[in-house]
């Protein structure tokens, strides 16, 4: 009996997908949409405009995001709801300059 439990434990550990924790607290804006799974690369942006991708912050995060998402058609932006629109527009221009023309803003369903 213990062998079966041990094998099931190993099976679930090997087949599970562990999500990385968010680098800082981000409160996405709300929308009346259904939630979708995040399979694309995710760029985190806090209320001050700091960017984070794959344990790297700042402008280096954009460079690493451009390399990592060369084959991904869409980049997800998890921006804080308190982020100013002008700051977000500047980040979108930087993304386009890095070759990432298509970005989607992640929102929380209401």
Buried (B, 14 or more C-beta within 10 A) or exposed (E): EEEEEEEEEEEEEEEEEEEEEEBBEBBBBEEEEEEEEEEBBBBBBBBEBBBBBBEBBEEEBBEBBBEEBEEBEEBBBBBBEEBEEEBBEEBBEBBEEBEBEEBEBBBEEE
